[in-house]
Amino acid sequence: MVALYAVAIIFEDNKETTVMKALSKLLVTVVPLALVFGCATTDKTAGGDEDMAGAGAETEIVTPPPSVTEDTMGAEAIAAPGQDGGFMGDPLDDPDSLLSKRVIYFDFDRSEIKDEFRDIIEAHGQYLAENPGVRVVLEGHTDERGTREYNMGLGERRAKSVRRYMSVQGASFSQMDVVSYGEERPIAMGHDEDAWAENRRVEIVYPGR
Amino acid sequence: MELQNLKHFIKLWALLAALLVSAGGQAALTIEITQGVQGALPIAVAPFKWEGKTAEPPVKIGGVIAADLHRSGRFTPLPVADMLSRPNESSRINFGDWRILGQEHLVVGTLRELGAGYEVRFKLYDVFRATQLTGYSIRTSGKRLRLTAHQISDIIYETILGEPGAFATRIAYVTEIRDSAGVRNYSLQVADSDGFNAKPILNSRHPLMSPSWSPDGARLAYVSFETGRPAIYIQEVVSGKRVLISHYPGLNSAPAWSPDGERLALVLSKGGNPDIYILDLDSRKLKRITRSFAIDTEPVWSPDGSAIVFTSDRGGRPQLYRISIRDGKVQRLTFEGRYNARASWSPDGKYIAMVNGDRGKYRIAVLELASGAMRVLTDTELDESPSFAPNGSMIIYATEIGQKGVLSAVSVDGRVHQRLMLQEGAAREPAWSPYMQ
């Protein structure tokens, strides 16, 4: 289900600007990706949401208190308020939603998405797909080791890795900005593995929220 | 020569210069020699005679020169208190006084106040031959007095050692200071090579990165995040006038000036991932130099402008590669260690300094291009951003000491180590200026 949707969206996005050759190439790469990720997702969500909480519970990004703007009003309508007696309003503001998790962590010098973060990225990707007016900034960060300019490249690669995964969920590239800060904006100031692990991250930032 | 017989190092731990700042929160730098060479040349710099209206001279010229020579690690100046006499440049020198003290060279001089400005006269003597090696009379202004002292240090250094000094140069670096509210304040600073006269040329709440000097020393290119994303600017150091040079989507980073000053190598990711480009500053024409799916970054020009060395992880891990500007041929340069990045090319073209990562430690290493020999120069763990002095004698770099970002310098042979301490906050990304024109 997810896989098919993703393929369709990407296909459509590129239709106007890309030649057939490129399209068929895209299909070849996107379909297997979507299938693999789609399957992984189903298995994972079946395991329950609690598993996900382990990922960086102590490093939650503090976002400004939610403000109701015209944009969020629009999103509310789509968000099926009050479903199963839960949260009323935009799911972005629901503290129990996967959407409240907005930091993805990485291994040293790597940019692959780790299994435990797929559900979070999928939730954001699907939310963006359902709310085409919403934009997001994906901020790529690294730990302090290595050189600053290489880390700028690595931070961008991590953010693009998240962007690609979200796009497979149906989010449009035009909704997602990528910014790399390299090692310039650490969260943890220490010089040990714990601090480094916290700093190797992509932050999913909804501007103004 | 003399230095080759040396067998081991000594630690001097001499605090040399403390830079202080009047107002305006300017960052203060202190330079100390943490390791010098045994057998550094003994030299006596007599206090310069002061001929002026005030009791004290505006600048203690002899003190600045002695500190310069000491900081180079190649000289051990005689403490003034140990001197038996204090001649100036018009005195008759009693060479016996200096031979007894084991001094090989003697510097004497006078600072004279003129109607407008100052005159500095000095002489350098070979004590054992009892001959004058050189002597100058220099007209200067109050503002340039310290610079004049550094120029004299350069003359002395070159006369005795036969290679140019780099005292009359500057360093640019980035500071980060957290205020009481925890807000990060970034500043691009320019200081004299001895840490004095540190002045911010840009303050920002957003990260600043990668300062790169123009070959004439008049301008700096750098990366600023002030728009929310990285962009490259060029700023005139004296006037503060600046222009936005590159603001494409994605990365705009790692600017590096070509030796002729007409082009800027830079890194853009607008093509999908970070690649090296060359921007012609006059025509604003952009030429793509590398084309890979890897991270290609941190370009530096060869001194003759024919090639660029850059960092790339095209082989799986970051290593240094060299690309010919003429035919685009690429050659891998580094093979030792898992991580070799951020090259700095020595002014004579013979060496490449870099960050060498091995077993979790990131240190400054030097590659001799002719032999391919690699040599690790430092013993710290988080070294970054090496930058050669314009005479090739020292490499300045950033490191962490006691959880704090500091600047350090090491000689190319690894024998001399200096540390430059900021009074407040962290310093990083040093760039040693070319010779000032």
Contacts between the chains, C-beta under 8 A, distances in Angstrom:
chain1	res1	chain2	res2	distance
A	109	B	317	7.6
A	144	B	382	6.5
A	145	B	357	7.3
A	145	B	360	7.8
A	145	B	362	6.2
A	145	B	382	6.9
A	146	B	318	7.1
A	146	B	339	6.3
A	146	B	341	6.5
A	146	B	355	7.3
A	146	B	357	6.4
A	146	B	362	6.6
A	147	B	298	6.5
A	147	B	311	6.9
A	147	B	318	7.7
A	147	B	341	4.3
A	147	B	342	4.0
A	147	B	355	5.3
A	147	B	384	5.8
A	147	B	385	7.2
A	148	B	209	6.0
A	148	B	210	7.1
A	148	B	342	7.8
A	148	B	384	6.4
A	148	B	385	7.0
A	148	B	428	7.9
A	148	B	429	6.9
A	149	B	209	7.4
A	149	B	210	6.2
A	149	B	253	5.7
A	149	B	254	4.4
A	149	B	267	6.9
A	149	B	297	4.7
A	149	B	298	4.7
A	149	B	311	7.4
A	149	B	342	6.8
A	150	B	295	6.2
A	150	B	297	5.7
A	150	B	298	6.6
A	150	B	311	5.5
A	150	B	313	7.7
A	150	B	318	5.5
A	150	B	341	5.1
A	150	B	342	7.2
A	152	B	209	7.8
A	152	B	230	7.0
A	152	B	251	5.8
A	152	B	253	5.3
A	152	B	254	7.8
A	152	B	267	7.9
A	152	B	274	7.5
A	152	B	297	7.1
A	153	B	251	6.8
A	153	B	267	7.6
A	153	B	269	7.4
A	153	B	273	7.4
A	153	B	274	4.2
A	153	B	295	3.4
A	153	B	297	5.2
A	154	B	295	6.6
A	156	B	250	6.7
A	156	B	251	5.9
A	156	B	269	5.9
A	156	B	273	7.7
A	156	B	274	7.0
A	157	B	273	7.1
A	157	B	295	6.8
A	178	B	250	7.0
A	179	B	228	7.0
A	179	B	229	5.2
A	180	B	230	7.4
A	180	B	251	6.3
A	181	B	207	6.8
A	181	B	225	7.3
A	182	B	209	7.9
A	184	B	207	3.8
A	184	B	209	6.8
A	184	B	225	7.2
A	185	B	207	6.8
A	189	B	403	7.9
A	190	B	403	7.9
A	191	B	382	6.9
A	191	B	400	6.3
A	191	B	403	6.4
